Each structure stands twice: as structure tokens, then as C-alpha cells.
Amino acid sequence: MDDWYPVRLAPRDGTPVILWMEDAEAPPTYPVTVGVWETDDITRRSHWRVVGARYGTHTYFDQHIVGWRPLPCMYRA
């Protein structure tokens, strides 16, 4: 997990991040999984919301996440 941060340090403010999910032996390859932390308005439960073109929206919890990285910066200062 050289450049990966533990999920306990992931932002919980709705910031999109790259997620390494489920398989501790295989970090993600391109295309990566991007998710945001959110809280359900009705149940008040918090979870990772991951959106994929093929399968739609999925919900994951911390136990499904191996690590995270910030999204790369798309502009130059």
C-alpha cells in the first residue's frame, strides 16, 4: 500500500476519492473506482457511494475498502 491511505483517514465530507475495494492483494487498475462518503437522509446511516457506468450506483462500508487516494489534480498552478 505504498501510495494508499487507510480508509479511517478518508475524507467524510463528500469529497470524491479513488477507492481500493475488497481485494487486498490487487490494487485497482485503470479505470479506477471513485466514490464519495455520504449519509442517507432517512436512515442516517453513512456509507461509500460508488457510481459505475455499467452497474449503476452501489453502496459499500469501510470493511469493503482497503485504501484510498485523492483524485489527481487536473490543473496546474
WOKABEL-V459146 format. One record per pair of residues at least 12 apart in sequence whose C-alpha atoms are under 10 Angstrom apart, sorted by sequence separation. I is the first residue (numbers start at 1). J is the second residue. D is the distance in Angstrom with one decimal. If there is no record, write none. Layout:
[[I;J;D] [I;J;D]]
This chain:
[[7;19;8.7] [20;32;8.3] [21;33;8.0] [35;47;9.8] [36;48;5.5] [37;49;6.2] [47;59;6.4] [48;60;5.0] [49;61;8.9] [7;20;9.2] [19;32;7.5] [20;33;7.2] [35;48;6.1] [36;49;5.4] [37;50;9.0] [46;59;9.6] [47;60;5.9] [48;61;5.9] [4;18;9.5] [5;19;9.7] [6;20;9.9] [18;32;6.6] [19;33;5.5] [20;34;9.0] [34;48;9.6] [35;49;5.4] [36;50;6.8] [46;60;9.5] [47;61;5.2] [48;62;7.6] [4;19;9.1] [5;20;9.7] [17;32;9.9] [18;33;5.7] [19;34;5.8] [34;49;8.6] [35;50;4.3] [36;51;9.1] [46;61;8.0] [47;62;7.5] [4;20;8.3] [17;33;8.4] [18;34;4.5] [19;35;6.6] [34;50;6.1] [35;51;6.8] [46;62;9.8] [48;64;9.4] [17;34;5.5] [18;35;6.5] [19;36;9.2] [33;50;7.2] [34;51;7.1] [35;52;9.5] [48;65;9.0] [16;34;6.4] [17;35;5.7] [18;36;8.9] [33;51;8.1] [34;52;8.4] [1;20;9.9] [16;35;5.5] [17;36;6.5] [33;52;7.9] [15;35;8.4] [16;36;4.7] [17;37;9.0] [32;52;10.0] [14;35;8.8] [15;36;5.9] [16;37;7.9] [38;59;9.8] [14;36;5.2] [15;37;7.3] [35;57;9.7] [37;59;9.7] [1;24;9.1] [4;27;9.2] [13;36;8.1] [14;37;5.2] [15;38;9.5] [35;58;9.4] [36;59;9.9] [37;60;9.4] [1;25;9.8] [12;36;7.8] [13;37;6.6] [14;38;6.1] [35;59;9.3] [37;61;9.3] [11;36;8.5] [12;37;5.3] [13;38;7.5] [14;39;9.3] [35;60;9.3] [37;62;10.0] [1;27;8.2] [10;36;9.6] [11;37;7.5] [12;38;7.3] [13;39;9.8] [10;37;8.7] [12;39;9.5] [19;48;9.4] [19;50;9.0] [16;48;9.9] [18;50;9.9] [16;49;9.6] [17;50;9.9] [35;68;9.6] [12;46;9.2] [14;48;9.4] [16;50;9.5] [34;68;9.3] [12;47;9.4] [14;49;9.6] [33;68;9.8] [34;69;9.6] [12;48;9.2] [34;70;9.6] [34;71;8.4] [22;60;9.8] [21;60;8.9] [27;66;8.7] [21;61;9.9] [22;62;9.8] [24;64;9.8] [26;66;9.9] [27;67;8.9] [21;62;9.3] [22;63;8.0] [23;64;8.6] [24;65;8.8] [25;66;9.6] [21;63;9.0] [22;64;4.9] [23;65;8.6] [24;66;6.1] [21;64;5.7] [22;65;5.7] [23;66;7.3] [24;67;8.9] [20;64;8.7] [21;65;4.4] [22;66;6.2] [19;64;9.8] [20;65;5.9] [21;66;5.5] [22;67;9.4] [19;65;6.7] [20;66;5.4] [21;67;7.2] [19;66;7.7] [20;67;5.1] [21;68;8.7] [19;67;6.1] [20;68;5.8] [18;67;8.6] [19;68;4.6] [20;69;8.4] [18;68;5.5] [19;69;6.7] [17;68;6.6] [18;69;5.2] [19;70;8.9] [10;62;9.8] [17;69;6.0] [18;70;6.1] [19;71;9.8] [16;69;9.6] [17;70;5.0] [18;71;6.1] [7;61;10.0] [8;62;7.9] [16;70;7.6] [17;71;5.5] [18;72;9.2] [7;62;6.6] [15;70;8.8] [16;71;7.1] [17;72;9.2] [6;62;9.9] [7;63;8.8] [15;71;9.3] [7;64;9.5] [8;65;9.7] [10;67;8.3] [11;68;9.5] [7;65;6.4] [8;66;9.9] [9;67;9.0] [10;68;6.7] [6;65;8.6] [7;66;6.6] [8;67;8.7] [9;68;8.6] [10;69;8.2] [11;70;9.2] [6;66;6.9] [7;67;5.1] [8;68;9.5] [10;70;8.8] [5;66;8.7] [6;67;4.8] [7;68;6.2] [4;66;8.7] [5;67;5.3] [6;68;6.6] [7;69;9.4] [4;67;5.5] [5;68;5.3] [6;69;9.1] [3;67;9.2] [4;68;5.5] [5;69;6.3] [1;66;9.0] [3;68;8.7] [4;69;5.6] [5;70;9.2] [1;67;7.7] [3;69;7.3] [4;70;9.1] [1;68;9.6]]
